Amino acid sequence: MDKTGKSTKRLTTARELNTVVLDYYLECARARHEGRPVGWMPPMNGAIEVFYAMDLQPVFPENWSPVCAAFGLAPDNFERSEKMGYSPDLCGYLRNIVGYVHGDMNGEGVPLGGLPEPDLLISFGGGCIPAMKIFQILEQRFPGAKVFSADLPQVAVEDIREHHVKYAVSEMERLIEFLTETTGHTMDYDRLKEVVEVSDRACELWDEIMSYRRYLPVPFSAAEIGIMFVMVTRQGTRTAVDFLTRMRDEVRERAEAGRGVIEDEKIRLFWDNIPLWYNMGLFNYFEKMGGVFVAETYSAAWSLRLDTRNPIEALARKSLMSYSLVSCLSIDRRREMVLKACRDYAIDGAVFHRNKSCVPITLGQADIQQALLSELGVPSVTIDACHMDARNFSLAQFQTRADAFMEMLLEKKRLKTDRTS
């Protein structure tokens, strides 16, 4: 396995994702020529559906960072941002975007044509602090862009109350007023209801797809989790629903036919934290010893159903809850989520990515590892890395730990089988 490498994909639909990605970025590039204003925004909020309903073009600089990592563009962006004084200890998404927007954004070698410059900057609040800081930096880089800043509270999902929802609704309404005034595009509320219904259908399909990972053998692994691209960029569009429908059908067929990721699945693995976008191939590394990643933390971000009867309130709740499902959690709540996933998917072992670039969702991993072992008897191993910066990943260290961990899990399972036979 190379230090940087793509993952091996078994699903036809996962291989088709390249076309979906290309079509999206071509759409972004065409937007201004077609009279559609371009707005940059964080992912995981209700502004996405608002943009599609108002025929505006949403662009996601945070999501662009994994693309840069996968295409090998991130190292140059890191070098540029560090020369500007940004510490290499900061979030990799932030450092990548800073470097990217202060370089030749659409120059030779930039994948997929790069990003179009923004007409609008939508800082929607409710996300992690680096994501919000990105938009402060973008305001300075693109002084001609119109800026909308929301101020959603950071509230744990279980602590959201009616006054939080009312405030979020008022921010959604304020966003629509801002977009109408700055772009001349008006909201068709019947169209918005359709967009929200389509968005909810995508979430329903996502949950159904994930449910088939309970099968033994598992029909697809974390190596193909890049499919979440449609959940980031295409929520509220038929593109997402059509793609996920095809994937659901393929996954269901494989599950019912007993076709797994590998021929002899021996160990079912769980991945905690963000994947290494520059090396998704490490998920395949465990397969040589019969290990398959059947579940991961990140999948939970898209399990968010919407009440389509009240579209504005549904999008307000989504904006409050999306980040909280993954990154704005107490250690106790994260522990509950990981333990539940390991029970639901019959996990034999867990791999914890100690992510230098995202400390908030790395905190508490030792407590969760201890709980997994004491409550479920599930051992774990820690991998030191960064989800964006390959300089913080040692291939030799990873392979040593992964091999030893798999040997231990295989011996543990053999002993368990011997005792019960």
Secondary structure, 3 states (H helix, E strand, C coil): CCCCECCCCCCHHHHHHHHHHHHHHHHHHHCHHHCCCEEECCCCCCHHHHHHHCCCEEECHHHHHHHHHHCCCHHHHHHHHHHCCCCCCCCHHHHHHHHHHCCCCCCCCCHHHCCCCCCEEEECCCCCHHHHHHHHHHHHHCCCCEEEECCCCCCCHHHCCHHHHHHHHHHHHHHHHHHHHHHCCCCCHHHHHHHHHHHHHHHHHHHHHHHHHHCCCCCCCHHHHHHHHHHHHCCCCHHHHHHHHHHHHHHHHHHHHCCCCCCCCCEEEEEECCCCCCECCHHHHHHHHCEEEEEEHHHHHHCCCCCCCCHHHHHHHHHHHCHHHCCCCCHHHHHHHHHHHHHHCCCCEEEEEEECCCCCCCCCHHHHHHHHHHHHCCCEEEEEECCCCHHHCCHHHHHHHHHHHHHHHHHHHHHHHHHHC
